[in-house]
Amino acid sequence: MGTDIHGFIECRWDRWLDEDDRSWHGAIDLDHLYDGRSYVAFGSLFGVRDTTSFRPLADGRGLPADVSPEALAGFESWSPDSTGASWITWAELAATDWDEAANEVDECVHEYRLGPDGAWVLHGRNTSLDRFAELADVADPHALYRAGRTYPEGTEWPDGDRLFRIGRLRRKHAVPDDDWGAMWSVMRTLASLHGDEGVRLVVWFEG
């Protein structure tokens, strides 16, 4: 059984209000912005499923004490199947070093393509495996999908305008903009109104 992420982006008005009036409100359901299932991303952000690749940014915090009614209702609708509840502010995400390298070599082979400037750009993990199998002369499917366990870090297989390489992910590759960019865009826009500490992502997991 797989694990799925659920949650809300919350915000609060911090301007012109007394401290007692600064309540959090659910701005948008996470399901409208993200529908993937990436365990390396879940681990990098919240320490769920993948607990070794990266130091989690915000693991095991539980629901905020002042969680919004919308997020609380969403969480309770999944109970008792909900696990791994946590939260992170936009201020924390904005301060993250997205170029940080993983703690260990990725077991997936990385495929790079030449960018417009002639530099190698990560295209995917365990992509074009038929071609990689030819280049590396790999027949065992288990070895094919876990080439990072077989070959030393830095091993490369050039293939014209693409390259296969064994290496470590960077945090920005574990949480790519292709999957998470819409969420970051919404949080960034809300933060321009509410402040970086006035926007947060509250999540929980099912499965």
C-alpha positions in Angstrom: 0.0 0.0 0.0 1.3 3.4 -0.9 1.5 6.6 1.1 -0.3 9.8 0.0 0.1 13.4 1.3 -2.8 15.7 2.3 -3.0 19.1 3.9 -3.7 22.8 3.6 -1.8 26.0 2.9 -2.8 28.3 5.8 -2.3 32.0 6.2 -3.0 34.7 8.8 -3.1 38.5 8.8 -0.3 39.8 11.0 -0.9 43.5 10.3 -3.1 45.9 12.4 -4.3 43.0 14.6 -3.9 42.3 18.2 -2.1 39.0 19.0 -5.3 37.4 20.1 -6.8 38.1 16.6 -4.1 36.4 14.6 -5.9 33.2 13.8 -4.9 30.9 11.0 -7.2 30.2 8.0 -7.1 27.5 5.4 -6.3 29.1 2.1 -6.3 26.1 -0.3 -6.4 22.4 -0.1 -3.1 20.7 -1.0 -5.0 18.3 -3.2 -5.6 21.2 -5.7 -1.9 21.8 -6.1 -0.1 18.4 -5.8 -1.2 14.9 -6.7 2.1 13.0 -6.7 3.6 10.3 -4.5 7.3 10.9 -4.2 8.8 9.3 -1.1 12.2 11.1 -1.5 10.2 14.4 -1.5 8.1 13.3 1.5 11.4 12.4 3.3 13.2 15.5 2.4 10.4 17.7 3.7 8.8 15.8 6.5 10.8 12.6 7.2 8.1 10.3 5.9 8.9 7.1 4.1 12.5 8.1 3.1 14.4 8.8 6.3 18.0 8.6 5.1 18.4 10.6 1.9 18.1 14.1 3.5 17.8 15.7 6.9 14.1 16.4 7.0 13.2 20.1 7.1 10.2 19.6 9.4 9.6 16.1 10.7 7.3 15.0 13.5 5.9 18.4 14.5 2.3 17.2 14.7 -0.6 19.6 13.9 0.0 23.2 15.1 -1.8 24.0 18.3 -3.5 26.9 16.5 -4.3 24.8 13.3 -7.0 26.3 11.1 -10.6 24.9 11.2 -10.3 23.8 7.6 -7.1 21.9 8.1 -8.3 20.3 11.3 -11.5 19.1 9.6 -9.5 17.7 6.7 -7.2 15.9 9.1 -10.1 14.4 11.2 -11.8 13.2 8.0 -8.9 10.9 7.4 -8.5 9.7 11.0 -7.5 7.2 12.2 -5.6 6.5 9.0 -3.7 9.8 9.3 0.0 9.7 10.2 3.1 11.9 10.1 1.3 15.2 10.7 3.6 18.2 10.5 3.9 21.8 9.3 6.5 24.2 7.9 6.4 28.0 7.3 7.2 29.8 4.1 10.0 31.5 6.0 11.7 28.1 6.6 11.2 27.0 3.0 12.5 30.3 1.6 15.7 29.9 3.8 16.3 26.3 2.7 19.5 25.4 0.8 18.0 23.6 -2.2 21.5 22.8 -3.5 22.2 20.6 -0.5 23.5 17.2 -1.5 21.9 14.0 -0.2 23.5 12.0 2.6 23.9 9.0 0.3 24.2 7.9 -3.3 20.8 7.6 -5.0 20.1 4.0 -6.0 18.4 5.2 -9.2 20.6 6.1 -12.2 20.3 9.8 -13.2 19.8 10.8 -16.8 21.1 14.2 -17.9 20.4 16.1 -21.1 22.4 19.0 -22.5 20.9 22.4 -21.7 20.9 25.5 -24.0 24.1 26.7 -22.3 25.9 23.3 -22.9 25.7 22.3 -19.3 24.2 18.9 -18.2 20.7 19.2 -16.7 19.0 16.4 -14.7 16.3 15.0 -16.8 15.0 12.2 -14.6 15.8 9.2 -12.3 15.5 5.7 -13.8 14.4 7.1 -17.1 15.3 5.7 -20.5 16.2 2.4 -18.8 16.2 0.4 -22.0 19.0 2.6 -23.4 20.8 2.6 -20.1 20.7 -1.3 -20.0 22.4 -1.4 -23.4 25.1 1.1 -22.4 25.8 -0.6 -19.1 25.2 -4.1 -20.3 22.7 -4.8 -17.5 20.3 -7.7 -17.9 19.0 -8.2 -14.3 16.0 -5.9 -13.8 16.7 -5.6 -10.1 20.2 -4.3 -10.8 18.8 -2.0 -13.5 16.4 -0.2 -11.2 19.0 0.0 -8.4 22.2 0.7 -10.3 23.3 3.1 -7.5 23.9 0.0 -5.4 26.0 -1.7 -8.0 28.3 1.0 -9.5 30.5 3.5 -7.6 29.4 7.1 -7.2 30.5 9.2 -10.3 30.3 6.3 -12.8 29.1 7.7 -16.1 27.8 6.4 -19.5 28.0 9.1 -22.2 25.3 8.8 -24.9 25.5 11.7 -27.4 23.5 14.6 -26.1 22.6 12.8 -22.9 24.5 11.2 -20.0 23.7 8.6 -17.4 25.4 9.0 -14.1 25.5 7.4 -10.6 25.4 10.2 -8.0 23.6 12.0 -5.2 20.4 14.0 -5.5 20.3 17.6 -4.5 17.3 18.7 -2.4 15.9 20.7 -5.4 15.9 17.5 -7.4 14.2 15.6 -4.6 11.4 18.3 -4.5 11.4 19.5 -8.1 9.5 22.5 -9.3 7.8 20.4 -11.9 5.8 18.8 -9.0 5.9 21.4 -6.2 6.2 24.7 -8.1 2.5 25.4 -8.1 2.4 25.0 -4.3 5.5 27.2 -3.8 4.0 29.9 -6.1 0.8 30.0 -4.0 2.7 30.2 -0.8 5.1 32.9 -2.2 2.1 35.0 -3.3 0.4 34.7 0.1 3.7 35.6 1.8 3.9 38.8 -0.1 0.6 39.8 1.6 0.9 38.1 5.0 4.6 37.9 5.6 6.9 34.8 5.4 5.9 33.8 8.9 2.2 34.3 8.2 2.0 31.4 5.6 2.6 27.8 6.4 2.0 24.3 4.9 0.2 21.8 7.2 0.3 18.2 6.1 -0.5 14.7 7.1 -0.1 11.3 5.4 -2.4 8.4 4.7 -1.3 4.9 4.0 
